Amino acid sequence: GSDLVGADLRVNVAEDDLWALYPRAHYFLFTSVSESFGLALLDALCSGTFAITYPHPIYRTLVESSGFGRVAARETPHALAEAVAGAVAAGR
């Protein structure tokens, strides 16, 4: 079984606190479809947090270039859940 029990949703987190949270996270789920560059995604990847994101071209490039993370098949909650399940099953 997995030791993943639930999710911890945070909004409007101060930048210093955010950098402390990244290393403690199992996953960083990035669901934005409108952020043009994906700075939050890049921050998560740089901190070593396994990122799972929607298949926006820039986000795909960041994840694939890092070699660390997963891109959902589609921009839907179901596809994101499948990507998370795949990461958990793969031991990521």
C-alpha positions as CSV (number, residue, x, y, z in Angstrom):
1,G,0.0,0.0,0.0
2,S,0.9,3.6,-0.4
3,D,1.7,6.0,2.4
4,L,-0.1,8.8,0.5
5,V,-3.1,9.6,2.5
6,G,-4.5,12.8,1.1
7,A,-3.8,16.2,-0.3
8,D,-2.8,19.5,1.3
9,L,-4.2,22.4,-0.6
10,R,-2.4,25.7,-0.1
11,V,-3.3,29.1,-1.7
12,N,-1.5,32.4,-1.5
13,V,1.6,31.0,0.1
14,A,4.5,33.3,0.9
15,E,7.5,32.6,-1.3
16,D,9.7,31.7,1.6
17,D,7.1,29.2,2.9
18,L,6.6,27.8,-0.6
19,W,10.3,26.9,-1.0
20,A,10.1,25.1,2.3
21,L,7.1,23.1,1.1
22,Y,8.4,21.9,-2.2
23,P,10.9,19.3,-0.8
24,R,8.2,17.9,1.6
25,A,5.7,17.3,-1.3
26,H,5.3,13.9,-2.9
27,Y,3.9,15.6,-6.0
28,F,3.3,19.1,-7.5
29,L,0.1,19.1,-9.6
30,F,0.1,22.0,-12.0
31,T,-3.3,22.4,-13.7
32,S,-3.0,25.9,-15.1
33,V,-4.0,26.1,-18.8
34,S,-3.3,29.8,-19.1
35,E,0.1,30.6,-17.5
36,S,2.2,31.2,-20.5
37,F,5.6,30.0,-19.2
38,G,4.9,27.9,-16.1
39,L,7.2,29.5,-13.5
40,A,5.5,27.7,-10.7
41,L,6.1,24.4,-12.5
42,L,9.8,25.3,-13.2
43,D,10.2,26.2,-9.4
44,A,8.8,22.8,-8.4
45,L,11.1,20.9,-10.9
46,C,14.1,22.9,-9.7
47,S,13.4,22.0,-6.1
48,G,13.2,18.3,-7.0
49,T,9.5,17.9,-6.6
50,F,7.9,15.4,-9.0
51,A,5.6,17.5,-11.1
52,I,2.4,16.3,-12.9
53,T,0.9,18.8,-15.3
54,Y,-1.6,19.3,-18.1
55,P,-0.2,18.8,-21.7
56,H,0.4,22.5,-22.5
57,P,3.4,22.7,-25.0
58,I,5.6,24.8,-22.6
59,Y,4.8,22.5,-19.6
60,R,5.5,19.4,-21.6
61,T,8.8,20.8,-22.7
62,L,9.8,21.7,-19.1
63,V,8.9,18.2,-17.8
64,E,10.4,16.3,-20.7
65,S,13.6,18.4,-20.6
66,S,14.0,17.8,-16.9
67,G,13.5,14.1,-17.2
68,F,11.5,14.3,-14.0
69,G,7.7,14.5,-13.9
70,R,4.7,13.4,-15.9
71,V,2.4,15.0,-18.4
72,A,-1.3,14.1,-18.4
73,A,-2.8,12.8,-21.6
74,R,-5.4,15.6,-21.7
75,E,-6.4,18.8,-19.9
76,T,-9.0,17.1,-17.7
77,P,-9.2,16.2,-14.1
78,H,-9.7,12.5,-15.0
79,A,-6.5,12.5,-17.1
80,L,-4.6,14.3,-14.3
81,A,-5.9,11.6,-11.8
82,E,-4.7,8.9,-14.2
83,A,-1.2,10.5,-14.4
84,V,-1.1,10.6,-10.6
85,A,-2.1,7.0,-10.4
86,G,0.5,6.1,-12.9
87,A,3.2,7.9,-11.0
88,V,2.2,6.2,-7.7
89,A,2.1,2.8,-9.4
90,A,5.6,3.4,-10.8
91,G,6.9,4.3,-7.4
92,R,7.5,7.9,-8.2
